[in-house]
Amino acid sequence: MPLYRCPKCGRTAELPEGKYYCKVCGPSATMRQVTNKSAVLEEKVKHAVDVVWARDRIIRAVADIQHEVGISDRDVEKILSELSRLWAIVKKEAT
Ligand SMILES: [Zn+2]
């Protein structure tokens, strides 16, 4: 399916051939088809970078919480395993 990009907010969506408005920006923004393969790749890389960045922030946040609140290593284990579960879901959505 072709990839479409909103010229206003940059949101992308894979959609069947057609004319679409951006779901976020409304009828003032017509989604433009991204035909260049490198542009598609760029979007995917950008998304992956965002996801990795979010994961790093989460890991740092957990470390901060542990430091400030003094939660036990076992609780940290629990939080991290829950996060990896969520991380797996996010990763699946990014591909
Ligand atoms: Zn938009």
PDB file of the backbone (N, CA, C, O) and the ligand in Angstrom, with CONECT records:
HET     ZN  A 101       1
ATOM      1  N   MET A   1       0.847  -1.208   0.000  1.00  0.00           N
ATOM      2  CA  MET A   1       0.000   0.000   0.000  1.00  0.00           C
ATOM      3  C   MET A   1       0.872   1.243   0.000  1.00  0.00           C
ATOM      4  O   MET A   1       1.911   1.276   0.659  1.00  0.00           O
ATOM      5  N   PRO A   2       0.455   2.268  -0.737  1.00  0.00           N
ATOM      6  CA  PRO A   2       1.262   3.492  -0.750  1.00  0.00           C
ATOM      7  C   PRO A   2       1.239   4.210   0.599  1.00  0.00           C
ATOM      8  O   PRO A   2       0.302   4.081   1.387  1.00  0.00           O
ATOM      9  N   LEU A   3       2.301   4.964   0.829  1.00  0.00           N
ATOM     10  CA  LEU A   3       2.421   5.734   2.065  1.00  0.00           C
ATOM     11  C   LEU A   3       1.978   7.170   1.790  1.00  0.00           C
ATOM     12  O   LEU A   3       2.342   7.757   0.771  1.00  0.00           O
ATOM     13  N   TYR A   4       1.203   7.718   2.691  1.00  0.00           N
ATOM     14  CA  TYR A   4       0.750   9.101   2.572  1.00  0.00           C
ATOM     15  C   TYR A   4       1.288   9.907   3.747  1.00  0.00           C
ATOM     16  O   TYR A   4       1.388   9.416   4.871  1.00  0.00           O
ATOM     17  N   ARG A   5       1.635  11.167   3.454  1.00  0.00           N
ATOM     18  CA  ARG A   5       2.155  12.026   4.507  1.00  0.00           C
ATOM     19  C   ARG A   5       1.363  13.335   4.548  1.00  0.00           C
ATOM     20  O   ARG A   5       1.043  13.919   3.513  1.00  0.00           O
ATOM     21  N   CYS A   6       1.055  13.780   5.773  1.00  0.00           N
ATOM     22  CA  CYS A   6       0.361  15.066   5.935  1.00  0.00           C
ATOM     23  C   CYS A   6       1.391  16.185   5.823  1.00  0.00           C
ATOM     24  O   CYS A   6       2.395  16.172   6.535  1.00  0.00           O
ATOM     25  N   PRO A   7       1.150  17.166   4.925  1.00  0.00           N
ATOM     26  CA  PRO A   7       2.122  18.257   4.766  1.00  0.00           C
ATOM     27  C   PRO A   7       2.163  19.174   5.991  1.00  0.00           C
ATOM     28  O   PRO A   7       3.129  19.914   6.178  1.00  0.00           O
ATOM     29  N   LYS A   8       1.117  19.127   6.826  1.00  0.00           N
ATOM     30  CA  LYS A   8       1.060  20.022   7.981  1.00  0.00           C
ATOM     31  C   LYS A   8       1.786  19.437   9.192  1.00  0.00           C
ATOM     32  O   LYS A   8       2.708  20.050   9.730  1.00  0.00           O
ATOM     33  N   CYS A   9       1.357  18.236   9.617  1.00  0.00           N
ATOM     34  CA  CYS A   9       1.901  17.692  10.866  1.00  0.00           C
ATOM     35  C   CYS A   9       2.930  16.595  10.620  1.00  0.00           C
ATOM     36  O   CYS A   9       3.595  16.149  11.555  1.00  0.00           O
ATOM     37  N   GLY A  10       3.070  16.153   9.358  1.00  0.00           N
ATOM     38  CA  GLY A  10       4.070  15.143   9.055  1.00  0.00           C
ATOM     39  C   GLY A  10       3.637  13.720   9.362  1.00  0.00           C
ATOM     40  O   GLY A  10       4.405  12.777   9.170  1.00  0.00           O
ATOM     41  N   ARG A  11       2.413  13.563   9.838  1.00  0.00           N
ATOM     42  CA  ARG A  11       1.893  12.236  10.152  1.00  0.00           C
ATOM     43  C   ARG A  11       1.862  11.392   8.872  1.00  0.00           C
ATOM     44  O   ARG A  11       1.530  11.901   7.802  1.00  0.00           O
ATOM     45  N   THR A  12       2.202  10.118   8.980  1.00  0.00           N
ATOM     46  CA  THR A  12       2.140   9.249   7.808  1.00  0.00           C
ATOM     47  C   THR A  12       1.170   8.097   8.057  1.00  0.00           C
ATOM     48  O   THR A  12       0.909   7.708   9.196  1.00  0.00           O
ATOM     49  N   ALA A  13       0.651   7.571   6.961  1.00  0.00           N
ATOM     50  CA  ALA A  13      -0.245   6.426   7.061  1.00  0.00           C
ATOM     51  C   ALA A  13      -0.171   5.636   5.766  1.00  0.00           C
ATOM     52  O   ALA A  13      -0.093   6.204   4.677  1.00  0.00           O
ATOM     53  N   GLU A  14      -0.195   4.317   5.901  1.00  0.00           N
ATOM     54  CA  GLU A  14      -0.264   3.461   4.725  1.00  0.00           C
ATOM     55  C   GLU A  14      -1.723   3.241   4.407  1.00  0.00           C
ATOM     56  O   GLU A  14      -2.478   2.721   5.229  1.00  0.00           O
ATOM     57  N   LEU A  15      -2.114   3.637   3.216  1.00  0.00           N
ATOM     58  CA  LEU A  15      -3.529   3.570   2.842  1.00  0.00           C
ATOM     59  C   LEU A  15      -3.664   3.079   1.405  1.00  0.00           C
ATOM     60  O   LEU A  15      -2.737   3.213   0.607  1.00  0.00           O
ATOM     61  N   PRO A  16      -4.821   2.511   1.082  1.00  0.00           N
ATOM     62  CA  PRO A  16      -5.049   2.153  -0.314  1.00  0.00           C
ATOM     63  C   PRO A  16      -5.056   3.416  -1.167  1.00  0.00           C
ATOM     64  O   PRO A  16      -5.326   4.513  -0.676  1.00  0.00           O
ATOM     65  N   GLU A  17      -4.758   3.244  -2.443  1.00  0.00           N
ATOM     66  CA  GLU A  17      -4.739   4.371  -3.381  1.00  0.00           C
ATOM     67  C   GLU A  17      -6.008   5.221  -3.207  1.00  0.00           C
ATOM     68  O   GLU A  17      -7.115   4.682  -3.172  1.00  0.00           O
ATOM     69  N   GLY A  18      -5.849   6.538  -3.100  1.00  0.00           N
ATOM     70  CA  GLY A  18      -7.029   7.391  -2.946  1.00  0.00           C
ATOM     71  C   GLY A  18      -6.676   8.774  -2.473  1.00  0.00           C
ATOM     72  O   GLY A  18      -5.503   9.141  -2.407  1.00  0.00           O
ATOM     73  N   LYS A  19      -7.715   9.557  -2.135  1.00  0.00           N
ATOM     74  CA  LYS A  19      -7.509  10.912  -1.617  1.00  0.00           C
ATOM     75  C   LYS A  19      -7.919  10.926  -0.160  1.00  0.00           C
ATOM     76  O   LYS A  19      -8.999  10.451   0.192  1.00  0.00           O
ATOM     77  N   TYR A  20      -7.062  11.469   0.689  1.00  0.00           N
ATOM     78  CA  TYR A  20      -7.357  11.456   2.113  1.00  0.00           C
ATOM     79  C   TYR A  20      -7.036  12.790   2.751  1.00  0.00           C
ATOM     80  O   TYR A  20      -6.091  13.479   2.366  1.00  0.00           O
ATOM     81  N   TYR A  21      -7.852  13.138   3.742  1.00  0.00           N
ATOM     82  CA  TYR A  21      -7.528  14.261   4.608  1.00  0.00           C
ATOM     83  C   TYR A  21      -6.777  13.710   5.800  1.00  0.00           C
ATOM     84  O   TYR A  21      -6.923  12.539   6.149  1.00  0.00           O
ATOM     85  N   CYS A  22      -5.966  14.560   6.429  1.00  0.00           N
ATOM     86  CA  CYS A  22      -5.279  14.142   7.648  1.00  0.00           C
ATOM     87  C   CYS A  22      -6.312  14.001   8.767  1.00  0.00           C
ATOM     88  O   CYS A  22      -7.159  14.870   8.972  1.00  0.00           O
ATOM     89  N   LYS A  23      -6.212  12.866   9.492  1.00  0.00           N
ATOM     90  CA  LYS A  23      -7.142  12.595  10.589  1.00  0.00           C
ATOM     91  C   LYS A  23      -6.999  13.636  11.697  1.00  0.00           C
ATOM     92  O   LYS A  23      -7.961  13.971  12.389  1.00  0.00           O
ATOM     93  N   VAL A  24      -5.760  14.143  11.848  1.00  0.00           N
ATOM     94  CA  VAL A  24      -5.474  15.072  12.946  1.00  0.00           C
ATOM     95  C   VAL A  24      -5.774  16.518  12.535  1.00  0.00           C
ATOM     96  O   VAL A  24      -6.405  17.263  13.285  1.00  0.00           O
ATOM     97  N   CYS A  25      -5.319  16.908  11.342  1.00  0.00           N
ATOM     98  CA  CYS A  25      -5.431  18.311  10.905  1.00  0.00           C
ATOM     99  C   CYS A  25      -6.765  18.636  10.236  1.00  0.00           C
ATOM    100  O   CYS A  25      -7.141  19.804  10.139  1.00  0.00           O
ATOM    101  N   GLY A  26      -7.473  17.620   9.777  1.00  0.00           N
ATOM    102  CA  GLY A  26      -8.775  17.848   9.172  1.00  0.00           C
ATOM    103  C   GLY A  26      -8.715  18.203   7.695  1.00  0.00           C
ATOM    104  O   GLY A  26      -7.670  18.060   7.061  1.00  0.00           O
ATOM    105  N   PRO A  27      -9.848  18.672   7.140  1.00  0.00           N
ATOM    106  CA  PRO A  27      -9.978  18.880   5.693  1.00  0.00           C
ATOM    107  C   PRO A  27      -9.028  19.920   5.113  1.00  0.00           C
ATOM    108  O   PRO A  27      -8.881  19.996   3.893  1.00  0.00           O
ATOM    109  N   SER A  28      -8.374  20.726   5.959  1.00  0.00           N
ATOM    110  CA  SER A  28      -7.437  21.722   5.429  1.00  0.00           C
ATOM    111  C   SER A  28      -6.131  21.075   4.973  1.00  0.00           C
ATOM    112  O   SER A  28      -5.326  21.715   4.297  1.00  0.00           O
ATOM    113  N   ALA A  29      -5.918  19.825   5.335  1.00  0.00           N
ATOM    114  CA  ALA A  29      -4.675  19.140   4.971  1.00  0.00           C
ATOM    115  C   ALA A  29      -4.972  17.867   4.193  1.00  0.00           C
ATOM    116  O   ALA A  29      -5.557  16.915   4.709  1.00  0.00           O
ATOM    117  N   THR A  30      -4.548  17.883   2.924  1.00  0.00           N
ATOM    118  CA  THR A  30      -4.706  16.692   2.094  1.00  0.00           C
ATOM    119  C   THR A  30      -3.428  15.872   2.171  1.00  0.00           C
ATOM    120  O   THR A  30      -2.336  16.381   1.922  1.00  0.00           O
ATOM    121  N   MET A  31      -3.572  14.623   2.512  1.00  0.00           N
ATOM    122  CA  MET A  31      -2.421  13.727   2.610  1.00  0.00           C
ATOM    123  C   MET A  31      -1.772  13.593   1.233  1.00  0.00           C
ATOM    124  O   MET A  31      -2.464  13.422   0.229  1.00  0.00           O
ATOM    125  N   ARG A  32      -0.433  13.673   1.190  1.00  0.00           N
ATOM    126  CA  ARG A  32       0.291  13.529  -0.077  1.00  0.00           C
ATOM    127  C   ARG A  32       0.989  12.184  -0.121  1.00  0.00           C
ATOM    128  O   ARG A  32       1.595  11.741   0.854  1.00  0.00           O
ATOM    129  N   GLN A  33       0.891  11.551  -1.270  1.00  0.00           N
ATOM    130  CA  GLN A  33       1.515  10.246  -1.405  1.00  0.00           C
ATOM    131  C   GLN A  33       3.035  10.398  -1.443  1.00  0.00           C
ATOM    132  O   GLN A  33       3.577  11.237  -2.161  1.00  0.00           O
ATOM    133  N   VAL A  34       3.703   9.564  -0.650  1.00  0.00           N
ATOM    134  CA  VAL A  34       5.165   9.549  -0.632  1.00  0.00           C
ATOM    135  C   VAL A  34       5.607   8.468  -1.607  1.00  0.00           C
ATOM    136  O   VAL A  34       5.433   7.278  -1.348  1.00  0.00           O
ATOM    137  N   THR A  35       6.182   8.893  -2.733  1.00  0.00           N
ATOM    138  CA  THR A  35       6.526   7.911  -3.762  1.00  0.00           C
ATOM    139  C   THR A  35       7.987   7.494  -3.691  1.00  0.00           C
ATOM    140  O   THR A  35       8.359   6.402  -4.120  1.00  0.00           O
ATOM    141  N   ASN A  36       8.811   8.386  -3.142  1.00  0.00           N
ATOM    142  CA  ASN A  36      10.229   8.117  -3.082  1.00  0.00           C
ATOM    143  C   ASN A  36      10.535   7.040  -2.027  1.00  0.00           C
ATOM    144  O   ASN A  36      10.143   7.174  -0.867  1.00  0.00           O
ATOM    145  N   LYS A  37      11.217   6.005  -2.427  1.00  0.00           N
ATOM    146  CA  LYS A  37      11.506   4.903  -1.503  1.00  0.00           C
ATOM    147  C   LYS A  37      12.345   5.357  -0.320  1.00  0.00           C
ATOM    148  O   LYS A  37      12.157   4.885   0.801  1.00  0.00           O
ATOM    149  N   SER A  38      13.273   6.276  -0.576  1.00  0.00           N
ATOM    150  CA  SER A  38      14.125   6.733   0.517  1.00  0.00           C
ATOM    151  C   SER A  38      13.311   7.528   1.539  1.00  0.00           C
ATOM    152  O   SER A  38      13.636   7.547   2.726  1.00  0.00           O
ATOM    153  N   ALA A  39      12.245   8.188   1.059  1.00  0.00           N
ATOM    154  CA  ALA A  39      11.376   8.919   1.981  1.00  0.00           C
ATOM    155  C   ALA A  39      10.644   7.952   2.907  1.00  0.00           C
ATOM    156  O   ALA A  39      10.448   8.228   4.091  1.00  0.00           O
ATOM    157  N   VAL A  40      10.244   6.810   2.343  1.00  0.00           N
ATOM    158  CA  VAL A  40       9.575   5.783   3.149  1.00  0.00           C
ATOM    159  C   VAL A  40      10.547   5.260   4.201  1.00  0.00           C
ATOM    160  O   VAL A  40      10.197   5.100   5.370  1.00  0.00           O
ATOM    161  N   LEU A  41      11.760   5.002   3.764  1.00  0.00           N
ATOM    162  CA  LEU A  41      12.790   4.508   4.679  1.00  0.00           C
ATOM    163  C   LEU A  41      13.054   5.536   5.776  1.00  0.00           C
ATOM    164  O   LEU A  41      13.173   5.199   6.954  1.00  0.00           O
ATOM    165  N   GLU A  42      13.141   6.787   5.362  1.00  0.00           N
ATOM    166  CA  GLU A  42      13.396   7.878   6.311  1.00  0.00           C
ATOM    167  C   GLU A  42      12.333   7.910   7.409  1.00  0.00           C
ATOM    168  O   GLU A  42      12.645   8.084   8.587  1.00  0.00           O
ATOM    169  N   GLU A  43      11.069   7.740   7.005  1.00  0.00           N
ATOM    170  CA  GLU A  43       9.969   7.719   7.975  1.00  0.00           C
ATOM    171  C   GLU A  43      10.142   6.591   8.972  1.00  0.00           C
ATOM    172  O   GLU A  43       9.969   6.771  10.177  1.00  0.00           O
ATOM    173  N   LYS A  44      10.490   5.418   8.443  1.00  0.00           N
ATOM    174  CA  LYS A  44      10.631   4.246   9.309  1.00  0.00           C
ATOM    175  C   LYS A  44      11.781   4.433  10.288  1.00  0.00           C
ATOM    176  O   LYS A  44      11.675   4.089  11.466  1.00  0.00           O
ATOM    177  N   VAL A  45      12.886   4.985   9.781  1.00  0.00           N
ATOM    178  CA  VAL A  45      14.052   5.222  10.647  1.00  0.00           C
ATOM    179  C   VAL A  45      13.690   6.245  11.719  1.00  0.00           C
ATOM    180  O   VAL A  45      14.030   6.082  12.891  1.00  0.00           O
ATOM    181  N   LYS A  46      12.995   7.303  11.297  1.00  0.00           N
ATOM    182  CA  LYS A  46      12.596   8.354  12.242  1.00  0.00           C
ATOM    183  C   LYS A  46      11.729   7.765  13.364  1.00  0.00           C
ATOM    184  O   LYS A  46      11.917   8.068  14.542  1.00  0.00           O
ATOM    185  N   HIS A  47      10.800   6.937  12.972  1.00  0.00           N
ATOM    186  CA  HIS A  47       9.915   6.299  13.944  1.00  0.00           C
ATOM    187  C   HIS A  47      10.726   5.416  14.893  1.00  0.00           C
ATOM    188  O   HIS A  47      10.532   5.447  16.108  1.00  0.00           O
ATOM    189  N   ALA A  48      11.641   4.626  14.314  1.00  0.00           N
ATOM    190  CA  ALA A  48      12.464   3.729  15.131  1.00  0.00           C
ATOM    191  C   ALA A  48      13.297   4.526  16.128  1.00  0.00           C
ATOM    192  O   ALA A  48      13.435   4.132  17.285  1.00  0.00           O
ATOM    193  N   VAL A  49      13.850   5.648  15.676  1.00  0.00           N
ATOM    194  CA  VAL A  49      14.656   6.498  16.556  1.00  0.00           C
ATOM    195  C   VAL A  49      13.795   7.025  17.700  1.00  0.00           C
ATOM    196  O   VAL A  49      14.221   7.046  18.855  1.00  0.00           O
ATOM    197  N   ASP A  50      12.577   7.451  17.363  1.00  0.00           N
ATOM    198  CA  ASP A  50      11.658   7.934  18.396  1.00  0.00           C
ATOM    199  C   ASP A  50      11.384   6.855  19.435  1.00  0.00           C
ATOM    200  O   ASP A  50      11.371   7.123  20.636  1.00  0.00           O
ATOM    201  N   VAL A  51      11.167   5.638  18.959  1.00  0.00           N
ATOM    202  CA  VAL A  51      10.842   4.527  19.855  1.00  0.00           C
ATOM    203  C   VAL A  51      12.018   4.224  20.770  1.00  0.00           C
ATOM    204  O   VAL A  51      11.847   4.030  21.974  1.00  0.00           O
ATOM    205  N   VAL A  52      13.228   4.184  20.185  1.00  0.00           N
ATOM    206  CA  VAL A  52      14.427   3.896  20.975  1.00  0.00           C
ATOM    207  C   VAL A  52      14.650   5.007  21.999  1.00  0.00           C
ATOM    208  O   VAL A  52      14.983   4.748  23.156  1.00  0.00           O
ATOM    209  N   TRP A  53      14.462   6.235  21.557  1.00  0.00           N
ATOM    210  CA  TRP A  53      14.623   7.384  22.438  1.00  0.00           C
ATOM    211  C   TRP A  53      13.666   7.286  23.631  1.00  0.00           C
ATOM    212  O   TRP A  53      14.041   7.547  24.774  1.00  0.00           O
ATOM    213  N   ALA A  54      12.407   6.899  23.330  1.00  0.00           N
ATOM    214  CA  ALA A  54      11.404   6.749  24.389  1.00  0.00           C
ATOM    215  C   ALA A  54      11.834   5.664  25.364  1.00  0.00           C
ATOM    216  O   ALA A  54      11.673   5.820  26.574  1.00  0.00           O
ATOM    217  N   ARG A  55      12.382   4.559  24.849  1.00  0.00           N
ATOM    218  CA  ARG A  55      12.804   3.463  25.712  1.00  0.00           C
ATOM    219  C   ARG A  55      13.925   3.915  26.645  1.00  0.00           C
ATOM    220  O   ARG A  55      13.911   3.612  27.838  1.00  0.00           O
ATOM    221  N   ASP A  56      14.894   4.643  26.090  1.00  0.00           N
ATOM    222  CA  ASP A  56      16.001   5.129  26.913  1.00  0.00           C
ATOM    223  C   ASP A  56      15.515   6.064  28.012  1.00  0.00           C
ATOM    224  O   ASP A  56      16.000   6.027  29.143  1.00  0.00           O
ATOM    225  N   ARG A  57      14.552   6.899  27.656  1.00  0.00           N
ATOM    226  CA  ARG A  57      13.990   7.819  28.660  1.00  0.00           C
ATOM    227  C   ARG A  57      13.316   7.044  29.778  1.00  0.00           C
ATOM    228  O   ARG A  57      13.450   7.389  30.952  1.00  0.00           O
ATOM    229  N   ILE A  58      12.589   5.990  29.410  1.00  0.00           N
ATOM    230  CA  ILE A  58      11.881   5.180  30.401  1.00  0.00           C
ATOM    231  C   ILE A  58      12.887   4.522  31.344  1.00  0.00           C
ATOM    232  O   ILE A  58      12.709   4.529  32.562  1.00  0.00           O
ATOM    233  N   ILE A  59      13.948   3.954  30.763  1.00  0.00           N
ATOM    234  CA  ILE A  59      14.957   3.277  31.587  1.00  0.00           C
ATOM    235  C   ILE A  59      15.589   4.273  32.557  1.00  0.00           C
ATOM    236  O   ILE A  59      15.802   3.956  33.728  1.00  0.00           O
ATOM    237  N   ARG A  60      15.888   5.479  32.065  1.00  0.00           N
ATOM    238  CA  ARG A  60      16.481   6.497  32.939  1.00  0.00           C
ATOM    239  C   ARG A  60      15.497   6.933  34.022  1.00  0.00           C
ATOM    240  O   ARG A  60      15.877   7.165  35.170  1.00  0.00           O
ATOM    241  N   ALA A  61      14.220   7.040  33.633  1.00  0.00           N
ATOM    242  CA  ALA A  61      13.192   7.448  34.594  1.00  0.00           C
ATOM    243  C   ALA A  61      13.077   6.420  35.715  1.00  0.00           C
ATOM    244  O   ALA A  61      12.956   6.775  36.887  1.00  0.00           O
ATOM    245  N   VAL A  62      13.115   5.143  35.342  1.00  0.00           N
ATOM    246  CA  VAL A  62      13.028   4.083  36.352  1.00  0.00           C
ATOM    247  C   VAL A  62      14.223   4.173  37.300  1.00  0.00           C
ATOM    248  O   VAL A  62      14.068   4.027  38.512  1.00  0.00           O
ATOM    249  N   ALA A  63      15.407   4.411  36.753  1.00  0.00           N
ATOM    250  CA  ALA A  63      16.610   4.546  37.580  1.00  0.00           C
ATOM    251  C   ALA A  63      16.472   5.722  38.542  1.00  0.00           C
ATOM    252  O   ALA A  63      16.862   5.636  39.706  1.00  0.00           O
ATOM    253  N   ASP A  64      15.913   6.820  38.040  1.00  0.00           N
ATOM    254  CA  ASP A  64      15.700   8.005  38.882  1.00  0.00           C
ATOM    255  C   ASP A  64      14.732   7.715  40.014  1.00  0.00           C
ATOM    256  O   ASP A  64      14.952   8.095  41.164  1.00  0.00           O
ATOM    257  N   ILE A  65      13.649   7.029  39.656  1.00  0.00           N
ATOM    258  CA  ILE A  65      12.629   6.691  40.666  1.00  0.00           C
ATOM    259  C   ILE A  65      13.263   5.836  41.757  1.00  0.00           C
ATOM    260  O   ILE A  65      13.052   6.063  42.949  1.00  0.00           O
ATOM    261  N   GLN A  66      14.045   4.849  41.326  1.00  0.00           N
ATOM    262  CA  GLN A  66      14.679   3.956  42.291  1.00  0.00           C
ATOM    263  C   GLN A  66      15.578   4.761  43.221  1.00  0.00           C
ATOM    264  O   GLN A  66      15.616   4.528  44.429  1.00  0.00           O
ATOM    265  N   HIS A  67      16.286   5.692  42.646  1.00  0.00           N
ATOM    266  CA  HIS A  67      17.210   6.506  43.415  1.00  0.00           C
ATOM    267  C   HIS A  67      16.466   7.392  44.418  1.00  0.00           C
ATOM    268  O   HIS A  67      16.861   7.498  45.579  1.00  0.00           O
ATOM    269  N   GLU A  68      15.389   8.023  43.957  1.00  0.00           N
ATOM    270  CA  GLU A  68      14.675   8.992  44.789  1.00  0.00           C
ATOM    271  C   GLU A  68      13.813   8.320  45.849  1.00  0.00           C
ATOM    272  O   GLU A  68      13.827   8.714  47.015  1.00  0.00           O
ATOM    273  N   VAL A  69      13.063   7.302  45.435  1.00  0.00           N
ATOM    274  CA  VAL A  69      12.093   6.683  46.348  1.00  0.00           C
ATOM    275  C   VAL A  69      12.718   5.527  47.107  1.00  0.00           C
ATOM    276  O   VAL A  69      12.215   5.106  48.149  1.00  0.00           O
ATOM    277  N   GLY A  70      13.814   5.022  46.576  1.00  0.00           N
ATOM    278  CA  GLY A  70      14.466   3.906  47.238  1.00  0.00           C
ATOM    279  C   GLY A  70      13.693   2.607  47.140  1.00  0.00           C
ATOM    280  O   GLY A  70      13.642   1.843  48.103  1.00  0.00           O
ATOM    281  N   ILE A  71      13.087   2.344  45.984  1.00  0.00           N
ATOM    282  CA  ILE A  71      12.383   1.069  45.815  1.00  0.00           C
ATOM    283  C   ILE A  71      13.391  -0.059  45.667  1.00  0.00           C
ATOM    284  O   ILE A  71      14.529   0.150  45.246  1.00  0.00           O
ATOM    285  N   SER A  72      12.947  -1.263  46.023  1.00  0.00           N
ATOM    286  CA  SER A  72      13.857  -2.404  46.043  1.00  0.00           C
ATOM    287  C   SER A  72      14.195  -2.882  44.627  1.00  0.00           C
ATOM    288  O   SER A  72      13.490  -2.582  43.664  1.00  0.00           O
ATOM    289  N   ASP A  73      15.285  -3.627  44.535  1.00  0.00           N
ATOM    290  CA  ASP A  73      15.686  -4.181  43.242  1.00  0.00           C
ATOM    291  C   ASP A  73      14.594  -5.090  42.675  1.00  0.00           C
ATOM    292  O   ASP A  73      14.404  -5.164  41.461  1.00  0.00           O
ATOM    293  N   ARG A  74      13.873  -5.786  43.578  1.00  0.00           N
ATOM    294  CA  ARG A  74      12.832  -6.693  43.106  1.00  0.00           C
ATOM    295  C   ARG A  74      11.695  -5.924  42.436  1.00  0.00           C
ATOM    296  O   ARG A  74      11.148  -6.351  41.419  1.00  0.00           O
ATOM    297  N   ASP A  75      11.355  -4.782  43.029  1.00  0.00           N
ATOM    298  CA  ASP A  75      10.319  -3.942  42.419  1.00  0.00           C
ATOM    299  C   ASP A  75      10.781  -3.412  41.067  1.00  0.00           C
ATOM    300  O   ASP A  75       9.999  -3.325  40.120  1.00  0.00           O
ATOM    301  N   VAL A  76      12.050  -3.061  40.991  1.00  0.00           N
ATOM    302  CA  VAL A  76      12.607  -2.573  39.725  1.00  0.00           C
ATOM    303  C   VAL A  76      12.508  -3.670  38.673  1.00  0.00           C
ATOM    304  O   VAL A  76      12.131  -3.415  37.529  1.00  0.00           O
ATOM    305  N   GLU A  77      12.854  -4.914  39.078  1.00  0.00           N
ATOM    306  CA  GLU A  77      12.719  -6.049  38.167  1.00  0.00           C
ATOM    307  C   GLU A  77      11.304  -6.136  37.606  1.00  0.00           C
ATOM    308  O   GLU A  77      11.096  -6.311  36.406  1.00  0.00           O
ATOM    309  N   LYS A  78      10.341  -6.009  38.512  1.00  0.00           N
ATOM    310  CA  LYS A  78       8.929  -6.098  38.117  1.00  0.00           C
ATOM    311  C   LYS A  78       8.586  -5.015  37.107  1.00  0.00           C
ATOM    312  O   LYS A  78       7.957  -5.280  36.083  1.00  0.00           O
ATOM    313  N   ILE A  79       9.011  -3.786  37.411  1.00  0.00           N
ATOM    314  CA  ILE A  79       8.718  -2.650  36.522  1.00  0.00           C
ATOM    315  C   ILE A  79       9.370  -2.881  35.164  1.00  0.00           C
ATOM    316  O   ILE A  79       8.744  -2.674  34.124  1.00  0.00           O
ATOM    317  N   LEU A  80      10.632  -3.312  35.178  1.00  0.00           N
ATOM    318  CA  LEU A  80      11.362  -3.507  33.925  1.00  0.00           C
ATOM    319  C   LEU A  80      10.754  -4.622  33.082  1.00  0.00           C
ATOM    320  O   LEU A  80      10.721  -4.525  31.855  1.00  0.00           O
ATOM    321  N   SER A  81      10.273  -5.682  33.732  1.00  0.00           N
ATOM    322  CA  SER A  81       9.700  -6.776  32.940  1.00  0.00           C
ATOM    323  C   SER A  81       8.371  -6.332  32.326  1.00  0.00           C
ATOM    324  O   SER A  81       8.033  -6.715  31.207  1.00  0.00           O
ATOM    325  N   GLU A  82       7.626  -5.521  33.072  1.00  0.00           N
ATOM    326  CA  GLU A  82       6.390  -4.967  32.516  1.00  0.00           C
ATOM    327  C   GLU A  82       6.714  -4.045  31.341  1.00  0.00           C
ATOM    328  O   GLU A  82       6.017  -4.046  30.326  1.00  0.00           O
ATOM    329  N   LEU A  83       7.786  -3.257  31.493  1.00  0.00           N
ATOM    330  CA  LEU A  83       8.188  -2.347  30.423  1.00  0.00           C
ATOM    331  C   LEU A  83       8.645  -3.110  29.183  1.00  0.00           C
ATOM    332  O   LEU A  83       8.358  -2.698  28.060  1.00  0.00           O
ATOM    333  N   SER A  84       9.354  -4.219  29.381  1.00  0.00           N
ATOM    334  CA  SER A  84       9.791  -4.968  28.190  1.00  0.00           C
ATOM    335  C   SER A  84       8.601  -5.553  27.457  1.00  0.00           C
ATOM    336  O   SER A  84       8.606  -5.688  26.233  1.00  0.00           O
ATOM    337  N   ARG A  85       7.562  -5.906  28.245  1.00  0.00           N
ATOM    338  CA  ARG A  85       6.351  -6.411  27.607  1.00  0.00           C
ATOM    339  C   ARG A  85       5.752  -5.304  26.727  1.00  0.00           C
ATOM    340  O   ARG A  85       5.396  -5.540  25.572  1.00  0.00           O
ATOM    341  N   LEU A  86       5.647  -4.095  27.292  1.00  0.00           N
ATOM    342  CA  LEU A  86       5.107  -2.955  26.545  1.00  0.00           C
ATOM    343  C   LEU A  86       6.017  -2.605  25.376  1.00  0.00           C
ATOM    344  O   LEU A  86       5.551  -2.277  24.286  1.00  0.00           O
ATOM    345  N   TRP A  87       7.321  -2.679  25.619  1.00  0.00           N
ATOM    346  CA  TRP A  87       8.322  -2.381  24.603  1.00  0.00           C
ATOM    347  C   TRP A  87       8.159  -3.289  23.391  1.00  0.00           C
ATOM    348  O   TRP A  87       8.278  -2.847  22.248  1.00  0.00           O
ATOM    349  N   ALA A  88       7.883  -4.569  23.657  1.00  0.00           N
ATOM    350  CA  ALA A  88       7.688  -5.532  22.570  1.00  0.00           C
ATOM    351  C   ALA A  88       6.484  -5.131  21.720  1.00  0.00           C
ATOM    352  O   ALA A  88       6.503  -5.270  20.497  1.00  0.00           O
ATOM    353  N   ILE A  89       5.439  -4.633  22.380  1.00  0.00           N
ATOM    354  CA  ILE A  89       4.243  -4.206  21.652  1.00  0.00           C
ATOM    355  C   ILE A  89       4.574  -2.989  20.789  1.00  0.00           C
ATOM    356  O   ILE A  89       4.211  -2.931  19.614  1.00  0.00           O
ATOM    357  N   VAL A  90       5.269  -2.016  21.391  1.00  0.00           N
ATOM    358  CA  VAL A  90       5.638  -0.788  20.669  1.00  0.00           C
ATOM    359  C   VAL A  90       6.477  -1.130  19.441  1.00  0.00           C
ATOM    360  O   VAL A  90       6.250  -0.603  18.351  1.00  0.00           O
ATOM    361  N   LYS A  91       7.456  -2.026  19.635  1.00  0.00           N
ATOM    362  CA  LYS A  91       8.357  -2.412  18.571  1.00  0.00           C
ATOM    363  C   LYS A  91       7.588  -3.047  17.411  1.00  0.00           C
ATOM    364  O   LYS A  91       7.877  -2.796  16.241  1.00  0.00           O
ATOM    365  N   LYS A  92       6.605  -3.874  17.766  1.00  0.00           N
ATOM    366  CA  LYS A  92       5.794  -4.539  16.757  1.00  0.00           C
ATOM    367  C   LYS A  92       5.034  -3.497  15.934  1.00  0.00           C
ATOM    368  O   LYS A  92       4.902  -3.623  14.716  1.00  0.00           O
ATOM    369  N   GLU A  93       4.534  -2.464  16.626  1.00  0.00           N
ATOM    370  CA  GLU A  93       3.775  -1.416  15.938  1.00  0.00           C
ATOM    371  C   GLU A  93       4.664  -0.559  15.040  1.00  0.00           C
ATOM    372  O   GLU A  93       4.196   0.023  14.061  1.00  0.00           O
ATOM    373  N   ALA A  94       5.948  -0.487  15.382  1.00  0.00           N
ATOM    374  CA  ALA A  94       6.855   0.388  14.630  1.00  0.00           C
ATOM    375  C   ALA A  94       7.299  -0.233  13.316  1.00  0.00           C
ATOM    376  O   ALA A  94       7.822   0.461  12.445  1.00  0.00           O
ATOM    377  N   THR A  95       7.093  -1.532  13.170  1.00  0.00           N
ATOM    378  CA  THR A  95       7.576  -2.187  11.940  1.00  0.00           C
ATOM    379  C   THR A  95       6.443  -2.382  10.934  1.00  0.00           C
ATOM    380  O   THR A  95       6.667  -2.915   9.848  1.00  0.00           O
TER     381      THR A  95
HETATM  382 ZN    ZN A 101      -1.858  16.391   9.813  1.00  0.00          ZN2+
END
